[in-house]
Amino acid sequence: MDTDYIYSIAIVLTFLLGASLFFSQSFSLGLLSFKMRKRLKQKRKEGKEGKLFYILRVSLFTITGKDLPPVLFVLVTVVNAFALSLVTLRFYGVFIGITVFSSALLLPYGFLFIKLKTVRDKVSHEAEGFLGSFLSSYRSSECDVLEAISRMIPKKVKAKSLESFLAKLLYTVRNDSSAKSVKKAEAEFSFSVNTKWGKLLSYNMAIGILTGEDISIALEDIFLQMREARVLFEKRKRMNQETIKMVMFLIPAMYAFTVFSARNFIGLTMGEFIRYQFQERIGFMLFMTILLLFLINLMILEYIRNRPLDF
């Protein structure tokens, strides 16, 4: 095996990836400056963002609390996929190279989906306290939704929280209070929370902002339903806890036992085991299969374990 070739490719691709991440902010600012030169033309193009890029952009904001360009995420995933596939393609053939490329390209989006779901599920458990505080703030501000929201948001907003989604909604509406802007902010808040109570809350807040109607009765109804949902959730959580713990540690323990058996029963040294595992075609295929199945299992576990609090 030409290990120098592998190291050279890895170093070059790592350098390119690091450079793209380092200069990504400068590139984004330069691109924004170029776009602002034709801001009137750009203004007419607003609202034409593709659905997939819209979902990716709002998902990244939900996860990080920052407005990150979706193009950057796509670029990083493609570079990583090429970095892994170039090594495997040279030494293990076209089929394995294509398989590794496809897996490396799709897995980040799978983890993005799982992370998005985890954040949504986490913030859904803040619903009771959040709704109670918002209802109190709404009544004390004489049924003014925007004033109630501004009172709810602290000076330092924690990312991946209901307050951060609320702050984004307030920022969007105060910069443009048109019906279109309010509906856009409502849709983004609803997407970030992704629960029935979140959709009802965002819908009622939009009505309150646009028409000035009193929505306190609707907020009370959502709050009472969330109390009932909490009781049902705790029962379901107790039923699934031990099963998840057993599956979580099963695959790593089995692989560790495989390494132990190879050294103590077959007589392989650690160097020989690593060579057979990573430099032989069958061993590498087996390792990639185990890794892929383990990652898929982690995704399924996260999906089962992190359930939203909803009604």
C-alpha positions in Angstrom: 0.0 0.0 0.0 1.3 3.5 -0.9 0.7 5.1 2.5 2.5 8.3 1.4 -0.1 8.8 -1.3 -2.9 8.4 1.2 -1.2 10.9 3.6 -0.7 13.4 0.8 -4.3 13.3 -0.3 -5.5 13.5 3.3 -3.2 16.6 4.0 -4.2 18.4 0.9 -8.0 17.8 1.4 -7.7 18.7 5.0 -6.0 22.0 4.1 -8.6 22.8 1.4 -11.4 22.1 3.9 -9.8 24.2 6.6 -9.2 27.0 4.2 -12.8 27.0 3.0 -14.1 27.1 6.6 -11.6 29.9 7.5 -12.4 32.1 4.6 -16.2 31.2 4.5 -17.2 34.3 6.5 -15.1 36.7 4.3 -16.5 35.0 1.2 -20.1 35.4 2.5 -19.5 39.1 3.3 -18.0 39.7 -0.1 -20.9 38.0 -1.8 -23.3 40.0 0.2 -21.5 43.2 -0.7 -21.7 42.3 -4.4 -25.4 41.5 -4.1 -26.2 44.8 -2.3 -24.8 46.7 -5.3 -27.9 45.5 -7.1 -30.2 45.6 -4.0 -33.2 46.8 -6.0 -32.9 43.8 -8.3 -32.3 41.6 -5.4 -35.4 42.9 -3.6 -37.5 41.7 -6.5 -36.0 38.2 -6.2 -36.9 37.8 -2.6 -39.1 34.9 -1.8 -37.7 32.8 -4.7 -35.4 30.7 -2.5 -35.7 27.0 -3.4 -37.6 24.8 -1.0 -34.7 22.5 -0.2 -32.3 25.5 0.6 -35.1 27.1 2.7 -35.5 23.9 4.7 -31.7 23.6 5.1 -31.3 27.3 6.1 -34.1 27.2 8.7 -32.8 23.8 10.0 -29.3 25.3 10.5 -30.7 28.2 12.4 -32.8 25.9 14.6 -29.7 23.9 15.4 -27.1 26.6 15.8 -29.1 29.7 16.6 -27.3 31.5 13.7 -28.1 32.3 10.1 -25.6 30.1 8.3 -25.5 29.9 4.5 -26.8 26.5 3.4 -24.3 26.6 0.5 -21.5 26.3 3.0 -23.0 23.1 4.6 -23.4 21.6 1.1 -19.8 22.5 0.2 -18.4 20.9 3.4 -20.3 17.7 2.9 -19.2 17.3 -0.7 -15.5 18.0 0.1 -15.6 15.4 3.0 -17.3 12.8 0.7 -14.7 13.3 -2.0 -11.8 13.1 0.5 -13.0 9.7 1.7 -13.9 8.3 -1.7 -10.6 9.2 -3.3 -8.7 7.1 -0.8 -11.1 4.1 -1.1 -11.5 4.4 -4.9 -7.7 4.0 -5.4 -7.2 1.0 -3.2 -10.6 -0.8 -3.0 -12.2 -0.3 -6.3 -15.1 1.6 -7.9 -17.9 -0.1 -6.0 -16.6 0.6 -2.6 -15.5 4.1 -3.6 -19.1 4.9 -4.8 -20.6 3.3 -1.6 -18.3 5.3 0.7 -19.0 8.5 -1.3 -22.7 8.0 -1.1 -22.6 7.2 2.6 -20.3 10.2 3.4 -22.5 12.5 1.4 -25.8 11.4 2.9 -24.9 10.7 6.5 -24.3 14.4 7.4 -27.9 15.2 6.3 -29.1 12.2 8.3 -27.3 13.6 11.4 -28.6 17.1 10.6 -32.2 15.7 10.6 -31.5 13.8 13.9 -30.0 16.9 15.5 -32.9 19.0 14.2 -35.3 16.6 15.8 -33.3 16.5 19.0 -33.4 20.3 19.3 -37.2 20.4 18.5 -37.9 17.7 21.1 -35.8 19.5 23.7 -37.5 22.9 23.2 -40.9 21.2 23.2 -40.3 20.3 26.9 -40.0 24.0 27.7 -43.6 24.5 26.5 -45.3 24.7 29.9 -43.1 27.3 31.5 -42.8 29.2 28.2 -46.5 29.3 27.6 -47.2 30.4 31.2 -44.7 33.2 31.0 -45.9 34.3 27.6 -49.5 34.4 28.7 -48.6 36.5 31.7 -46.5 38.8 29.6 -49.2 39.1 27.0 -51.8 40.1 29.6 -49.5 42.6 31.4 -48.7 44.3 28.0 -52.4 45.0 27.4 -52.7 42.2 24.7 -49.9 43.5 22.6 -48.1 40.5 21.0 -44.9 42.3 20.0 -44.6 44.0 23.4 -45.2 40.6 25.1 -42.5 39.0 23.0 -40.0 41.8 23.7 -40.6 41.3 27.4 -40.0 37.6 27.1 -36.6 37.8 25.4 -33.6 38.3 27.8 -30.5 40.3 26.9 -28.5 37.2 26.2 -30.6 34.8 24.2 -29.5 31.2 24.5 -29.3 29.4 21.2 -31.5 26.4 20.5 -34.3 27.7 22.8 -37.8 28.9 22.3 -36.6 32.4 23.2 -34.1 32.4 20.3 -36.9 31.4 17.9 -39.1 34.1 19.4 -36.3 36.6 19.0 -36.0 35.7 15.3 -39.7 36.2 14.9 -39.6 39.6 16.6 -36.6 40.7 14.5 -38.3 39.7 11.2 -41.6 41.4 12.0 -40.1 44.6 13.3 -37.9 45.0 10.2 -40.9 44.4 8.0 -44.4 44.4 9.5 -46.2 43.5 6.2 -48.6 40.5 6.2 -46.1 38.6 4.0 -43.3 39.1 6.5 -45.5 38.1 9.5 -46.5 34.9 7.7 -42.9 34.2 6.9 -41.9 34.6 10.5 -44.8 32.5 11.6 -43.8 29.7 9.2 -40.2 29.7 10.4 -41.2 29.7 14.1 -43.6 26.8 13.4 -40.9 24.9 11.5 -38.3 25.3 14.3 -40.7 24.0 17.0 -42.6 21.5 14.7 -45.3 20.6 17.2 -49.1 21.0 17.2 -48.9 23.5 20.0 -46.1 25.4 18.3 -48.2 25.7 15.1 -51.2 26.9 17.1 -49.1 29.4 19.0 -47.4 30.8 15.9 -50.8 31.0 14.1 -52.4 32.9 17.1 -49.4 35.2 17.4 -49.7 36.1 13.7 -53.4 36.9 14.2 -52.6 39.0 17.2 -49.9 40.9 15.3 -51.9 41.5 12.1 -55.4 42.2 13.6 -54.8 43.1 17.2 -57.4 40.5 18.4 -57.3 39.2 22.0 -55.8 35.7 21.8 -55.5 35.1 25.6 -58.3 32.4 25.6 -56.5 30.5 22.8 -53.2 30.7 24.8 -55.0 29.3 27.9 -56.4 26.4 26.0 -52.9 25.5 24.6 -51.4 25.8 28.1 -54.0 23.4 29.6 -53.6 20.8 26.9 -49.8 20.8 27.5 -50.3 20.0 31.1 -52.3 16.9 30.1 -49.6 15.9 27.5 -46.9 16.1 30.2 -48.6 13.3 32.3 -48.8 11.0 29.2 -45.2 11.7 28.2 -43.8 10.7 31.6 -45.6 7.3 31.4 -44.2 6.6 27.9 -40.7 7.6 29.0 -40.5 5.1 31.8 -41.6 2.3 29.5 -38.7 2.9 27.0 -35.8 3.8 29.2 -34.1 0.4 29.9 -34.5 -0.9 26.3 -32.6 2.1 24.9 -29.7 1.6 27.4 -29.3 -2.0 26.4 -29.1 -1.3 22.6 -26.9 1.8 23.1 -23.9 -0.1 24.3 -24.4 -3.5 22.5 -22.5 -2.7 19.2 -19.4 -1.0 20.8 -19.1 -3.9 23.3 -19.3 -6.5 20.6 -16.6 -4.8 18.5 -14.4 -4.4 21.6 -14.9 -8.2 22.2 -13.8 -8.8 18.6 -10.6 -7.0 19.2 -10.0 -8.8 22.5 -10.6 -12.2 20.8 -8.3 -11.4 17.9 -5.4 -10.6 20.3 -6.0 -13.3 22.9 -7.4 -16.3 21.0 -6.1 -15.9 17.5 -2.7 -14.4 18.5 -2.8 -11.3 16.4 -0.8 -8.2 17.5 -2.5 -4.9 17.5 -0.5 -3.8 14.4 -1.6 -6.9 12.5 -5.2 -6.4 13.5 -5.1 -2.8 12.3 -3.5 -3.9 9.0 -6.0 -6.6 8.4 -8.9 -4.4 9.4 -8.0 -1.2 7.4 -5.6 -2.3 4.7 -7.3 -5.5 3.4 -10.3 -5.2 1.2 -12.6 -7.6 3.2 -11.6 -6.2 6.5 -12.2 -2.6 5.4 -15.6 -3.5 4.0 -16.5 -5.2 7.2 -15.5 -2.2 9.3 -17.4 0.2 7.1 -20.5 -2.0 7.3 -20.3 -2.1 11.1 -19.7 1.6 11.3 -22.6 2.4 8.9 -25.0 0.1 10.8 -23.9 1.6 14.1 -24.6 5.1 12.9 -28.0 4.1 11.6 -28.7 2.5 15.0 -27.7 5.7 16.7 -30.1 7.6 14.5 -33.0 5.2 15.3 -32.2 5.4 19.0 -32.2 9.2 19.0 -35.5 9.1 17.2 -37.0 6.7 19.8 -35.5 8.4 22.8 -36.2 12.0 22.0 -39.9 12.3 21.6 -41.5 15.8 21.5 -43.9 16.9 24.2 -47.1 17.5 22.3 -50.8 16.8 22.3 
